[in-house]
Structure formats: C-alpha cells, structure tokens
Amino acid sequence: MILFVALAVAAWSAGATGAASKPQLLVSVGARGGLCPTGICRWGARITTTTISAEGHRSRRLTLSERRALTRAITQLEPASLPPFAGTCPIAYDGQELTYRFRGKRALRSCTYDRRKVRAVQLVDRLLTSLPVR
C-alpha cells in the first residue's frame, strides 16, 4: 500500500511539474486594415510566459524581469477606466487598427481606447520592437 501511495504521489508530482512549465499566453496583438497586394493586411504577435514572437520577426525568450514587469502592468490594467479614442480611426485612410488582448482583460482596440499612457501597452510595444527582423 505504501508503495502504491508513493507511486501515485510521484506520478502526480511529475504531471504537476509538466503542467506548471507549459507556457501561458500573457498577451496577443493583432493588426488589421490597410491595403496590401493580397487584400487586407493582417499581422500578429504573442507574448507567453517564456517567449516573445511576431510575424516577420525572430522569436526570443522573455526574461524573468520582463515577465514580472508585464504581469504587474496587466494586473494594474483597468480597461473600463481608459479614456475613449478621439479622432479618425487609421483604417479609414489605409492605416491599421491594433487590438491588444491581455490575459483576463477586455480587448483594447486602438480605435476604441486611448492607449498612449497604458503601461501594459507600452511594455508590449517595447518588447515587440526588440525582436530582430527575419
């Protein structure tokens, strides 16, 4: 009986360790709009608990300090309190609209919210610009 319990605990521990190490999505960013030779332009990026990746760029590891700063900024993000976007949405004149989807938060669309002073958006933008182009 003791051997059975020990094996069960060992199997559970291995499963818990594997589940804990699986990267979790922190934020995704998508762009749509504008005109491209193939139609409407689209672009996407993702930041998980371990990796930063974006279309047309080489992925890289997310450092522990970057992950902590981003997680803290996401926790402090209050989409309902953001001021509304003012002006003409860029998709009205061949530009793109960006949509930020933070884990556990309402999507932030660039033509809906004024994101200029949003710390989480600033961090994501800085992380994405750090990626080398392919």
ZIWO-V898387 format. One record per residue. RES is the residue in one small letter. SS is DSSP state (helix for helix, strand for strand, loop for the rest). OMEGA is omega in degrees with one decimal (999 if undefined). Layout:
RES_SS_OMEGA / RES_SS_OMEGA
This chain:
m_loop_179.7 / i_helix_178.5 / l_helix_178.9 / f_helix_179.4 / v_helix_179.8 / a_helix_178.3 / l_helix_179.0 / a_helix_178.8 / v_helix_179.3 / a_helix_179.0 / a_helix_179.1 / w_helix_-179.9 / s_helix_179.0 / a_helix_178.6 / g_helix_179.7 / a_helix_178.9 / t_helix_179.3 / g_helix_180.0 / a_helix_-178.3 / a_helix_-176.8 / s_helix_178.8 / k_loop_-178.8 / p_loop_178.2 / q_loop_178.5 / l_strand_175.6 / l_strand_-177.9 / v_strand_169.6 / s_strand_179.6 / v_strand_177.6 / g_strand_176.7 / a_strand_176.5 / r_strand_179.1 / g_strand_-177.5 / g_strand_179.5 / l_strand_176.3 / c_strand_179.2 / p_loop_-178.1 / t_loop_-178.6 / g_strand_-179.5 / i_strand_180.0 / c_strand_174.9 / r_strand_-179.8 / w_strand_179.9 / g_strand_177.5 / a_strand_179.9 / r_strand_171.1 / i_strand_176.6 / t_strand_178.1 / t_loop_-178.7 / t_loop_-168.1 / t_strand_171.6 / i_strand_179.7 / s_strand_178.4 / a_strand_178.5 / e_loop_179.0 / g_loop_-179.4 / h_strand_174.3 / r_loop_178.5 / s_loop_173.4 / r_strand_178.7 / r_strand_172.8 / l_loop_-178.6 / t_loop_179.5 / l_helix_-179.7 / s_helix_176.4 / e_helix_179.9 / r_helix_179.0 / r_helix_-179.8 / a_helix_-179.5 / l_helix_178.8 / t_helix_178.1 / r_helix_179.5 / a_helix_178.0 / i_helix_179.4 / t_helix_-178.1 / q_helix_-177.3 / l_loop_177.6 / e_loop_-176.9 / p_helix_-177.3 / a_helix_-177.8 / s_helix_-178.5 / l_loop_176.7 / p_loop_179.0 / p_strand_174.3 / f_loop_177.0 / a_loop_179.1 / g_loop_-179.7 / t_loop_178.5 / c_loop_-178.4 / p_helix_-179.5 / i_helix_176.5 / a_helix_-179.9 / y_helix_174.0 / d_loop_174.7 / g_loop_-178.3 / q_strand_172.0 / e_strand_177.5 / l_strand_175.0 / t_strand_177.3 / y_strand_177.5 / r_strand_179.6 / f_strand_-179.6 / r_loop_175.8 / g_loop_-177.8 / k_loop_174.2 / r_loop_179.3 / a_loop_177.9 / l_strand_178.4 / r_strand_-176.3 / s_loop_178.6 / c_loop_178.3 / t_loop_-176.2 / y_strand_171.1 / d_loop_-173.7 / r_loop_-171.9 / r_loop_-177.2 / k_loop_-178.9 / v_loop_-175.1 / r_helix_-179.5 / a_helix_178.6 / v_helix_178.9 / q_helix_178.9 / l_helix_179.3 / v_helix_179.9 / d_helix_179.2 / r_helix_178.8 / l_helix_-179.0 / l_helix_178.4 / t_helix_178.2 / s_loop_-179.1 / l_loop_176.0 / p_loop_178.0 / v_strand_178.8 / r_loop_999
